[in-house]
Amino acid sequence: MTTTDETVPCEPPVAGSEIDTLIGSLERQRRTLLWKCSGLDGDGMRATVGRSAVTLGGLLKHLAVVEDDMFSEKLLGRPAGGPWSSVDWDADPEWDWRTAAEDSPEELLALWKDAVARSRAAVREALAAAGPEQIAHYTNARGQSPSLRRLLVDMIEEYARHVGHADLIRESVDGLTGEDPPNPPAEPTV
């Protein structure tokens, strides 16, 4: 199945299956982040609130890294692609946050959108293989390997935290507020 903007759920179904609910929740967070980060110039992407160093550009770059880490690397066991593969994360653990200011809004959005597309494909692949019970290739320090279900919940949590940051930053830039992007596409059948 090819995923297009028309087939990506806008939100979880009211009474859907487990996987449709998880994916719908994740896609709602992704859509909200995209809305909060769109239509800004470089200054808007580098804006901060108070003493925080978190920026919208940093959020996009960080979440692009997390998308690839969670679904390409942890779930499927694929090596990191560029630009992540060239980063010495031990020497520069804040690389994604620090270097976002060097990228244009268009570069940041493209980087994030490409990572999301890879993640969607990885999730479809895992679902086709074993459903939400698919066990990840990753093993944690306690010798445990999470299921796709757990990785989806972790990613929803990651986005929810950062969408809250994006809400505050975007409001400080130009007053944009709201919980959901205006005019969502018609609810697709997933």
C-alpha positions as CSV (number, residue, x, y, z in Angstrom):
1,M,0.0,0.0,0.0
2,T,1.3,3.4,-0.9
3,T,0.6,6.1,1.6
4,T,-0.4,9.5,0.4
5,D,-1.6,12.6,2.2
6,E,-5.1,11.4,1.4
7,T,-4.6,8.0,3.0
8,V,-2.8,9.1,6.2
9,P,-5.3,9.3,9.0
10,C,-5.9,12.8,10.5
11,E,-6.6,11.4,13.9
12,P,-7.5,8.1,15.6
13,P,-10.8,6.6,14.6
14,V,-13.6,7.0,17.2
15,A,-14.0,3.2,17.6
16,G,-11.3,1.6,15.5
17,S,-8.9,-1.3,15.8
18,E,-5.9,-1.2,18.1
19,I,-3.5,-0.5,15.2
20,D,-5.7,2.1,13.6
21,T,-6.0,3.9,16.9
22,L,-2.2,3.8,17.5
23,I,-1.3,5.0,14.0
24,G,-4.1,7.6,14.0
25,S,-2.8,9.0,17.3
26,L,0.8,9.2,15.9
27,E,-0.4,10.8,12.7
28,R,-2.4,13.4,14.6
29,Q,0.7,14.4,16.5
30,R,2.8,14.5,13.3
31,R,0.2,16.7,11.5
32,T,0.1,19.1,14.5
33,L,3.9,19.4,14.6
34,L,3.9,20.0,10.8
35,W,1.3,22.7,11.2
36,K,3.1,24.4,14.1
37,C,6.4,24.4,12.1
38,S,5.1,25.4,8.7
39,G,5.1,28.9,7.1
40,L,8.0,30.3,9.1
41,D,11.2,31.9,8.0
42,G,14.6,31.1,9.6
43,D,14.1,33.5,12.5
44,G,10.8,31.7,13.3
45,M,12.5,28.3,13.2
46,R,15.2,29.6,15.6
47,A,12.9,31.3,18.1
48,T,13.0,30.2,21.7
49,V,10.8,30.8,24.7
50,G,12.3,32.1,27.9
51,R,15.6,30.4,28.9
52,S,14.9,27.3,26.8
53,A,17.1,26.5,23.9
54,V,14.4,24.4,22.2
55,T,13.5,25.7,18.7
56,L,11.0,24.6,16.1
57,G,13.8,23.8,13.8
58,G,15.5,21.7,16.5
59,L,12.2,19.9,17.2
60,L,12.0,19.0,13.5
61,K,15.5,17.7,13.3
62,H,15.3,15.9,16.6
63,L,12.1,14.1,15.6
64,A,13.6,13.2,12.2
65,V,16.4,11.5,14.1
66,V,14.0,9.8,16.5
67,E,11.8,8.6,13.6
68,D,14.7,6.9,11.9
69,D,16.1,5.5,15.2
70,M,12.7,4.1,16.3
71,F,11.5,2.5,13.1
72,S,14.4,2.0,10.8
73,E,17.1,1.1,13.3
74,K,15.3,-0.3,16.3
75,L,12.3,-1.9,14.6
76,L,13.9,-3.2,11.4
77,G,17.6,-3.3,12.4
78,R,18.6,-1.1,9.5
79,P,21.7,1.1,9.8
80,A,21.3,4.8,10.2
81,G,21.2,6.7,6.9
82,G,22.5,10.2,6.2
83,P,23.0,12.6,7.8
84,W,22.7,10.6,11.0
85,S,25.4,8.0,10.1
86,S,28.1,10.6,10.0
87,V,27.4,12.0,13.5
88,D,29.6,11.0,16.4
89,W,26.7,10.9,18.9
90,D,29.0,10.1,21.9
91,A,31.0,13.3,21.2
92,D,28.1,15.5,20.2
93,P,24.8,14.1,21.8
94,E,23.0,17.4,21.1
95,W,24.0,17.5,17.4
96,D,20.4,17.5,16.1
97,W,19.4,20.4,18.3
98,R,22.6,22.3,17.9
99,T,22.9,22.1,14.1
100,A,19.2,22.9,13.3
101,A,20.0,26.6,13.3
102,E,22.3,26.0,10.3
103,D,19.5,24.6,8.1
104,S,16.8,26.4,6.2
105,P,13.2,25.9,7.1
106,E,12.8,24.0,3.8
107,E,15.7,21.7,4.6
108,L,14.4,21.0,8.0
109,L,10.9,20.2,6.8
110,A,12.2,18.0,4.0
111,L,14.5,16.1,6.4
112,W,11.6,15.5,8.8
113,K,9.1,14.6,6.0
114,D,11.6,12.1,4.5
115,A,12.2,10.5,7.9
116,V,8.4,10.2,8.4
117,A,8.0,8.6,5.0
118,R,10.6,6.0,5.9
119,S,8.9,5.4,9.2
120,R,5.5,4.8,7.6
121,A,7.1,2.3,5.2
122,A,8.9,0.5,8.1
123,V,5.7,0.3,10.1
124,R,3.7,-1.0,7.1
125,E,6.4,-3.7,6.6
126,A,6.4,-4.8,10.2
127,L,2.6,-4.9,10.3
128,A,2.5,-7.0,7.2
129,A,5.0,-9.4,8.8
130,A,3.5,-9.9,12.2
131,G,1.1,-7.1,13.2
132,P,1.6,-5.0,16.3
133,E,3.2,-8.0,18.0
134,Q,6.2,-7.7,15.6
135,I,9.3,-7.8,17.8
136,A,12.0,-5.2,17.1
137,H,15.5,-6.1,16.2
138,Y,16.7,-3.8,19.1
139,T,17.4,-5.2,22.5
140,N,17.7,-2.9,25.5
141,A,20.2,-3.1,28.3
142,R,18.0,-5.6,30.2
143,G,17.9,-8.0,27.2
144,Q,14.4,-7.1,26.2
145,S,13.1,-6.4,22.7
146,P,10.0,-4.3,22.4
147,S,7.1,-5.0,20.1
148,L,5.9,-2.6,17.4
149,R,3.0,-1.8,19.6
150,R,5.4,-0.5,22.3
151,L,7.5,1.5,19.8
152,L,4.3,3.2,18.5
153,V,3.3,4.1,22.1
154,D,6.8,5.4,22.7
155,M,6.7,7.5,19.5
156,I,3.3,8.9,20.4
157,E,4.7,10.0,23.8
158,E,7.8,11.5,22.2
159,Y,5.6,13.6,19.8
160,A,3.1,14.6,22.4
161,R,5.8,16.1,24.6
162,H,7.4,18.0,21.7
163,V,4.1,19.1,20.2
164,G,3.5,20.9,23.5
165,H,6.9,22.6,23.1
166,A,6.0,23.6,19.5
167,D,2.6,25.1,20.7
168,L,4.4,27.4,23.1
169,I,7.2,28.4,20.7
170,R,4.8,29.0,17.7
171,E,2.5,31.1,19.8
172,S,5.5,33.2,20.9
173,V,6.5,33.7,17.2
174,D,3.3,34.9,15.6
175,G,0.4,34.1,18.0
176,L,-0.7,30.9,16.2
177,T,-2.7,28.8,18.6
178,G,-4.9,25.8,18.3
179,E,-5.0,22.1,18.9
180,D,-5.6,20.8,15.4
181,P,-4.7,22.2,12.0
182,P,-7.6,23.8,10.3
183,N,-9.4,22.1,7.4
184,P,-8.2,18.5,7.9
185,P,-8.7,16.3,4.8
186,A,-11.8,14.0,4.9
187,E,-11.3,11.0,7.1
188,P,-9.8,8.2,5.0
189,T,-10.4,4.5,5.3
190,V,-7.3,2.9,6.6
